[in-house]
Structures are given as structure tokens and as C-alpha cells.
Amino acid sequence: MKAKTPQAKSARKKVDWKALAIVHPDAAGIDVGGSEHWVAVSPDRDDDPVRCFGCFTEDLRQMAEWLVEKKVRSVAMQSTGVYWMPVLEILEQHGLEVFLVNARDTKNLPGRKSDIQECQWLLKLHTFGLLNNSFQPTGEIRVARTLWRQRGDLTAAAASMIQRMQKALTEMNIQLSTVLSDLSGVSGMKIMRAILVGERDPWKLAMLVDRGVKAKPAEIAKSLEGNWREELLFILRQQLELYEFYQQKIADCDRQLRQHLESFASRVDPLVQPLGRKPRNKRSSKNAPQFDLRSELYRITGIDWAQINGIDVLTAQTVVSEVGADLNSFPTEKHFASWLGLCPSNETSGGKVLNRRSRKVVNRAATALRNAASTLLRSQSYLGAQYRRLRTRLGAPKAITAMARKLACLFYRLIKHGQPYVDKGTEYYEARYREQQIRSLTKRAQKLALQVVTPKAA
């Protein structure tokens, strides 16, 4: 038989001549900048189809009124920094449909990059429907996202102050970090405040340590002998004051976040369906909010996230604050995992896969899921056993990405269908994996005319 030629293969494929049909006839393109915005409309709508507008609020209103006057209904613009946010707000207030597109999907030809050509290029792509709109959460989720991100920045700044305090103590040869696991704990704070007041006796400082500390008093007193340099004590005082200041701001952020979460609609009534007991293996994080976040998330989502292996309350709050508790914007869990950047890219050419690496996506929800996946290493659960198996076969980086996708799909199913999570345990996974390996070996043995014999249970 003759092999089919490339011409014969291409002849069987029908050409879709309507692929470049006009999808958005009333379109416009905006090149967003820091100080000015270039806007392009169709040449048949205005004698001057490309105009430049300023970045002030009055200029944005004039831009929106001009687009409405030219009977524009849909606008495409790139997500450039944070400059697009006020533009999006003004355009939506004037009833315009806004497509916020990724700059990676709008690359122009080399040598044709300018503000005027960029807005015209966006107009062309959007007119023919070649741009995908980015996901945008609802208004209440945006507020929660802003507050949660601010809280994360404050927590990171407070952690930096702890590191600087530890550095100042080490330069004075105060080896307090060798006997205390957490310098910002109750014992560490008491000792540093006493040092700044003027106490230098190591035994008196050692008496301030809590009884739960494992180090012996003699060892603690030995670690508190140093040179007490004045300039380093000054730095220690400033870093401690900054740490306490950040703690106050975190408490203010928690109050604001709690007040906002209380305005969310309830899916369940905690009085009718109360929460169960918190698992013993899940300890509350030191950076957890100063209110019952577990109950608030249970009321909003209808799911007790403390019962799920790998996903704790903080991880669930991070994902909910980024995407919301309504995932109808994602048709399937595969779309959700792809948006998070946890799926292979599968770049193909000539029928061969050139690249399988996941896309580089800067997403806080994906980062939280990756961190949650890495905590499954010692988890005695179904997900923990699966992660250890993947880690052995693929290595840590790929296993973390694979389990992060698993957790993302689990999050999608729980939010979408509202079914309770049931952990089947490590033994169930090991038994299922053993059965899978036996079936695979049986098929291979049949091809080689062999037979697999399994030992009978005693």
C-alpha cells in the first residue's frame, strides 16, 4: 500500500473560511500606559480614529464618552501593571464591555512596537475575536483579595523584623536563637524587652523563660552572655518597635477583613449544621487571623477546610480571596487548573511534543496550593501516600506541581458540588496501587506468553 502524501492528508481537511469573521464589529483597542492612554477605533467611525488621552479621572471620562459617542460596545486592553484598574472601572461605569487580555497573547511583529500601532493591533485582534478575556472576580471578592494581600505583606514585613532582631543579637554574641525555637514567642519577647530595659544578668534573664522550653536554665543563661554594644541595642530597640507596630496593623487588617467577610452570603447555618472537631494533627498557625476564620469560611463555602489533608484554613482563604466561592467562570476543573498554571503546556509541532513544562504563571492561589502540596510529605492520608509515590518517581518539583493540581481539582469539586471530603487513608491507596501494578504486569506477561501468580493470603 502506498503511503499517503502530505498533499493527500491536507486535502481531506476542510478550510474554515469563516474563521476570521468579524466577531466584535463595535470594537476598540486601548494601549494602557502610566501617563497616557492611546485609543483606536474603526476608521469609518471617526476622521481621527487614534487618539491620546491622559491618565487623570476627567481624561478617562472623556475617553469613555468618546467611545460611547462612536457607538463602541466592546473594548480590549492589556493588563499593564495596575494602570488598567481605573480605566476598567470608568469604562464599566459607562456600560462598555471590557476585555482584559494577557500581553503575552497580543505580541506584534518585530519592529512594529509603538503606542499607536499597539492600540490598532489590539483593535484588529479584538475585532476578529482572537483575544481571550481574563478572569475577573466579583467586587466583594476583590475587596477580600486586597485585604488578604495587605495582611500577607504585613506578615512578611513582621517576619523580616524578627530576622533583623536575631541578627543584632548574634552580633552581640547573644545566642538566644540556639535555645529558643521561636524568637518571637512569649519567652523571646520577655527576654528582649528586659534587655532593652537594662537587665544584663543572664540568670535573671533565664528565669523569664516559659516552663515549656526544653533547654535547661544553665544553657539559657550561658547563651545570654554578650558584649552589649550600644549601637546594636539601639537597632534591636527599633526593630522590636517596628515588629510591634506591624502586629498592630495586622490586628487592624483582621478586624477589617472579618467585617467584610460577615457581609458575604451564607451557604449553611452554623447553628443548624455546626462544625465538627478540629483534627489533632492540624495545629493553628501563629500567623492565623485573630478571629474564627474557620467558621467564616464554613459559612461562606459550606466546607470545613480543616478536615481536608493538605489544605488548611489559610490556604483555603488564599484561594477563595483570589477566585471566590463561585467557580462558574470555569467550565471544568481542567480549565481551573490550567488558569492556575498547573497543567503541562504540551507544545506540539509535526505531531511531536516539544515542551511539556507548565506555563510560568504568577498566581498567589497556585503558590498557596504548591505550598500545601509540599506539606503532604509526612501526611498519613491518601493524598500523602500519593505524593510520596510521585516524589519517588518524578522528583520533588514535578511531584509538588502534580499534587498542587490534584488539590486544585479537589478544591473545584468541593466548591462546585458541595460534597463532603472523605479520606480513604494510606492503606487504601497502597492496596489500589498494588492492584494496578498486578494488572499491568499481567498484561505484559500475556504478551510474552507468561503467567503471573500472586501468593494467597494466609
N, C-alpha and C positions, 0 to 999 in steps of 0.2 A: 504494500500500500504506500502511496505517495504521501509524504508529509505535507501538511498544509503550509502554504507560504504566508508571510505576514500580510500580503495584499488580500488573500482569501479570508484571513481572520478579521481584518479591518472591514471587509465588505459586508460581513454579517452584522456588524454593529451599526445601528441606525444613528444618524446625526440629529441631535435635537436642535433644530434651528431656532426654537423659541427660548433657548437657554439664556439669551441676553435680551429678553424682552424687558420693557420698562416696567419696573415694579412700583417705584415711587415717583410718579410724574411731578408732584409738587414738592420737590426736594431742595435742600440747600446744604452747603458744606461750610464748616467753621474751623479755621485753624486757630486754636486757643494759644494765647501767649501770656506772658507775665504783665506786659504793659499795654498790649493792643491785641485785638482780635480781627482777623481777616475773614470776611463772609462772602460766599459766592452763591449766586442763584442762576437760573437758566437765562441765557442771553435774550430770549424772546420775552422776558418779563420786565426788563429794565434796560435802559440805554447804558447804564453804568452797572454791570452785573456783579462786579467785585468791589467791595467797599471795606474800609478800615474803621473800626470803632474802638474807643478807649475802654479801659477796664473799670471805670467808675460806674456806680449804680445807675446814674442817669444815662450814661452811654449804653449800658446794657438794655435799658428800657427802650431807648431809641432803636437799637438793633432789633429787638423783638417786635416793635411796632412796624418797622420797615419790612420785616419778614411777613408779618400778618397782612400788611398792605399789598405785598406782592403775591398774596394767596399761597404762601408756603405752608405746608402742613407737617412735613417731616424734616428734621434736621439731624445731620451726622457730625460728630466732633470727636476728637481724640481725648482720652483720659490723661491729660498732661498734668502731672503733679496734683496740686489741689486747686489750680486755677479754673478748672472746669466746673467746680461746685456752684459758685454764684451764677455762672452762665446757665447751668442746668435749672436752677431754681427760678430764675427770671423767665426763661423760655417756657417752662411748665406752667407758670402763672398766667401766661398769655395763651394757653391752650395748644401749644405746639408739641408734637411727638418728637422726643429726643432719643437718638441712637448714640449711646456712649460706646465707642469702639476701641479696641486694643490697637496701639500704634504698630505692633508687630504685624497686624493684618492689613495695614494700609501703606506698605512700602512702595515708594515710587521708583521710577527708573533712575539709574545713577546719573548725576549731573543735572537733575531737574528738581532739586530741592530748594524751594523758596516758599515764603508765606503765601504769596499769591497763587503759585502753582499748586501748593498743598491743599488749599481750600477748594480749588477747582477739581483736583484729583479726588477729594472726598465727595464732591458733588457727583462726579461721574460714577464712582463706585456705588454710592448710595442709590442713585437713580436706577441702576440695573440690579439692585438687590444683592450686591456682592459683599455686604458688611453684616456682621452679626452683632446684635445688641448685647451689651454686657449685663450681667445680673446686678440688680439694684434692690436691696431690701426695703421694707416699708419704713415710713417715717419714725415710728416708735422704736423699731429695731436700730435705726441709725443713731438715735439718742442713746440707747443702751450700749451700742458699739463704741460711741465716743467716750462715754463714762468709763467703760471697762478698759479701753485702751489707755485712758488717762491714769487709771488706777495701776495698770501694768507698768507704765513709765515711772510712776511714783515709787512703786515697789522696787524696780530696778535701781532707781536713784538711792533709795534707802540701803539696799544691799551694797552699793558702791561705798557708802559711808562706813559700813561695817568693815569693809576691806581696808579702807584708809585708817580706821582706828587700829586695826590689827597691825598695820604697817608701822604706825607710830609707836605702838607698844614693843614691837620687835626691835626697832631701832634703839629703844631704851633697854633692850635685853630683858623685857618683861615677857616671859614665855607663857602667857596665860592661855594661849590657844592650844598648848600641848596638854593641858589638864582639863580644859573645858571644850566640849564638842561644839558648842554654840556660844559665841562671844556676845550675841545679842539677847541671850537668855536672862533669866532673873538674877542668877549668880554673877554673870559677867557684868551686867549693868550696875549692880550694887557695888562691885569692886571698883569699877571705873569712876563712879560718882564719888566714892570715898577717896580715891586717889586725887581727884580734882579738888576735893575739899581740903586736902593737905595730909591725909594719912599716909605714912610711909612704913609703918611696922608690918612686916609680912605676915606675922602670926595673927594680928588683929584683922588684916585683910582676908586671911584664910578663913576666919571664923564667920565671914559673911556668906560663905558658900552654902548652898542648899544641901540638905542631908542626902538627897538622891544622887549627888555626884559620886562617881565611882572612885575618883582619885582620893588618896589619903591626905589628911591635913598637912603632914610634913612635906609631901611632894608639892602641894599647892603653895605652901609658904616658900619653898625653895624656888619656885618659878616666879615669885613676886619680888625678887631682889634685882634691882637695876640701877642705872646711873641717874635717872630722873632729870633729864635735860629740860631746861625751861622752855626752849622753843618747841620741843616735841610735846610738852604738856599743853602748850598753847594750841597746837594743832589738834591734839586729842580733844580739848575742850570744844573747839569749833566744830569738829566732826560729830561729836556727841550732840551738840545743839542742833546741827543740821539733821541728824538722824531723828531726833525727837520732833523736829518741825515737819519732816516728811511723814512721820507717823500720824501727826495731827491732820495733815492734808489727806492721808489715806482714809482716816476716820470720816472726814467731811465728804469724801467721794463715796464712801459706803452708805452714808445717810442719803445722799442724793440718788444713788443707784437703787436703794431699797424703795424710796418714794416713787421712783419711776416704774419699777417692776410691779408695784402694787396696782398700777393703773392698767396692767395687762389683763385681758380677758382670761377667765378661769376655764380649764377643761374638766377639772374634777374639784370636788369639795373635800378638802382635807378632813372636815368634821365627819362627813359620811364615809369616806374612804381614807382612813388615817394611814400614815406611813408606818412601815414595819421597822424592826430594829436595825440599826446600822451594823454591818458586818464588823467583826472584831479585827480582821486583818486590814481594815481601812482606817487609818488614823487621820484626824483632821490636820490639814496643813497649817503651818504657822502663818502663812500669807493669806489664809482664807478671810473672807469679809467678816465684819463684826456683827453679822445678823444671820438668821437661819436661811441661808441661800438654798439649802436642800429642799426645804418646804416650799419656797417660792418657785423653784424650777418644777417641782412636782405639781404645783397648782397650775403652772403655765403650760407645761408639756404633757402632764398626765403620766410621767415616768419617774420612777425612783432611780436616779442615776447612781446612787451609792451601792446598788445591788449588782451593778454591771462590772465585770472584771476589765481592768484597763482604763475604763472611762470613769473618772471621778467627777465630783461636782464642779470643780474649777475647769476641767476640760469641757464638760457639757456647757457651762456658762460661756466659755470662749467661743464654741461652735455656734451656740444659739445667738450670741450677740453679733456674730458675723453673717449668718444666713437666716436667722429667725426660726420660729417654731412652725412655720408653714412652708413646706418644700414643694408646693405645687408648680413652682417655676421650673423644676427639674422633672422631666417625664419619667425617668427611671433612675435607679441607683447608679447605673453606669454613667449617666450624664452628670450626676452629682460627684462621683469620684473623678471623672475627667475634669470637671471645673476646678476641683481641688488640686489637680496636677499629680494624682496618684496612680495614673494609668500609663502604660507604655505608649510611646508616640507611634511606633510601627510605620516608619517612613520606608516606603517601597519604591522600587524602580526596576522595570523589566521583570516583574514577578518575584523579585528578591527583596528581603527585608534588609534595609541599610542601617537602620538605627531603631533600637527598642527602648532607649532610655526615656524616662518620664520627662515631661516638659518642665522647664525652670519657671515655677510659679511662686510668687511671693504672696503667701496666703497665711494669715495667722491661724485660721482653723486647721489647715493642713499641718502647720508646725505643732499645734497642740495635739493632734492625732498621732503625729510621729513620736512626740514625747510620751504619749500614753502607751504607744506600742512598745517602746523600749522598756517600760516597767513590767512587761509580761514575762521577763526572763525567769523569775522565781515564782511566778503565779501557779498555784496548783489548781488549774482550771483547764477547760477545753481550749480556750484561746492561748493559754500559757503553753500547753503541750504543742499546739500547732506552731507557735512562734519558735519554740526551741527546735522543732523539726526543720523549719525553714531556715533558721540560723545556721544549723549544721550543714545543710545542703547548699545554701546560697551565699552565706556570709551575713554579717550583721547589717550593712547598709541596705542591701536588697530585701532582707527579711523585715526590716523596720518599715520600708515602703510598702511591702506586701501586706503586712499586718495593719498598717495605717489605712490602707484601702479596705481591709476587712472591717475595721472599726467604723469607717465612713459608711459602708453599706449597712452595717448593723444600726448605726445612728439613723440612717434614712428609713429603714424598715420600722424601727420603733416609733419614729415621729409620724410616719405615713400611715401605718396600720394600727398603732397603739397596742400591740400585743405585749404581754409581759415577757421579760427575758428569763430564760431558764438555762442555767449552766449544767451541761451534761457531764462535766468532770474529765479528769485526765484519763481515767481507766477506759471510759467510753471512746475517747479519741484513739488511744493505743490499740484497743480491740478493733476499731474500724480501720485503722491503718494496717493492722496485721491482715485483716480480710482482704483489703485492697491489694497488698503485696502478694497474697496467695493467688488471687485471681490473675494477677499479671504474670506470675511465674507459671501458672497452669497453661495460659495461652502460649507462652514461649515454649513450654515443654511439648505441647501438642504439635507445634511446627517442627520440632526436632524428633518427633515420634517417641517422646519420653512420657513419663508419668510422675506426677508429684504426689507423694504420700505424706500426709500430715499425721503426727502422733496423736493417739487418742488420749483424752483426758482421763486421769486416774479416778 
